[in-house]
Amino acid sequence: MRKIEHIGIAVKDLKASNLLFEKLFGAPAYKEEEVASEGVKTSFFMNGPNKIELLEATNSDSPIAKFIEKKGEGIHHIAFDVEDIVSEIERLKNEGFVVLNETPKKGADNKLVAFLHPKGTNGVLVELCQEISN
């Protein structure tokens, strides 16, 4: 894991949250995107070298909808940039972590992603992210 790639925040209303974070950071989201396979709409903000992802559920079965129902709005996950997601998944499995996606899947912002179960990471959902090379 090379660095924190982004912090994901679950929100009920992406449009309203975009306005809030635009005021907070003094700049608009640089990207909005829907990830239909995950049932979310996302927006991304830069704050210096740091990236924040806002996530709104697009259906009631979405992991984000379930998260908000259980815990309310707030930090959903911390994502880490990795060079080789397949090797990192294997390394973490060998270390005893429970990987929720043994095969990486396409995520937002041109990334391959996989998640670690929060029960093995002190309650924090950890996302692994690898840039998809064109």
N, C-alpha and C positions, 0 to 999 in steps of 0.2 A: 504494500500500500504506500503510494508515493506522497499523497496529500489528501486533504479533504476536498472532494470534488464539489459538493454542495450540501446544503442543509434543506431538507424537504419539510414544508409546513402545510398541514391539512387545513383547508378553509371551507366554509359553507358557501361563500359567494365570491367567486374569483374576481368578478368585476369590481365589487366593493373593496376587496382586499388589494387588488391592483392599485386602486386609488390611494389606499392607506400606505402601502409600501412605496409608492411613487413619492408621496409626501415625506415619508421617513428617509428615503435615500436621496431625494432631490433629483430623481431621474426615472423615466418610465421603464417598464419591462422591455427587455431587448428581444424577447421572443415569446410567442404564445403557440401552443400546440396541443392537439388532442391525441391521446394514446388510447384508441378504441379497445384494444386488447386488455387494458387495465381498467377501463371505465373511468378515465380521468381527463380533465382539461388541465393544462399546466401553463404557468408563465414563469419566466426567469428574470431575475434582477442581478445586476452586478453591484457590489459594494466594495470598492478597492479591488483586491485580488479574490474576493470571496463571492460565491454565487449562492443565491437563495432561489429555491423552487417552491412555488405555491401550487397546491393540488386541490382541485375541486372534483367531487364525484359527479359522473354523468348518469349513474344509475344506482339503485339502492343495493345492488349486489357487489358494488365496487369495494375493494379493500379500504378506500378512503371513506366511503359512506359508513362502513362498519366501524372504522377507527373513531370517527366523529361521534357516532352513536354511543360508543363505549366510553370515550375519553374526552370528547369535545375537541374544539379546534386547538391546534398547537403543533409542536415539533413532532413530525411523523417518522423521519429517518435521517441518518447521517450517511452520506455517500462518500466513498473513497475511490480515488483514481487508481487504477491498476494497469500495468503494462500488458499483461497476458492473463485475461480473466479465467481461461480454462485452467491454467497452471495454478492460479490463486485459489480457485474453487477446490482443486485437488489438495493443495497444501492445507487449506483450512479444514477440509473433511478429515485429513490425516491428523490434524491437531484436535479433533473431537467436536468441531462445530457442526451444527445442523444447518445444511444448506437447503434453502427452500426451492431453488431452481438449479438443479445440477447441470442443466444445459442453459447457457446464457440466452436471453431473449432481447429483442429490440425494445429499447426504452426511448424516452424523450431525449431531445438535444443530441441526436446522432450518436447514441451510446448503446453498447451491449451491456446488459445488466443482469445481476443475480443478487439474491438477498440471503442473509443469515437470519435464522430464527432468533427473535429477541430473548427467548428463555435462556439461551446460552451466552448472551452478551449483556448481562445485567439490565435487561428490559429495554435495550435500545435496538431498534430495527436497523441493521447495517446493510447498506447497498454497496455492491462492487460495480464500478463503471469502467468500461474500456471504450475509448473513442473508436468509432467504426471508420476504418480507412477506406478511401474511395479508390 
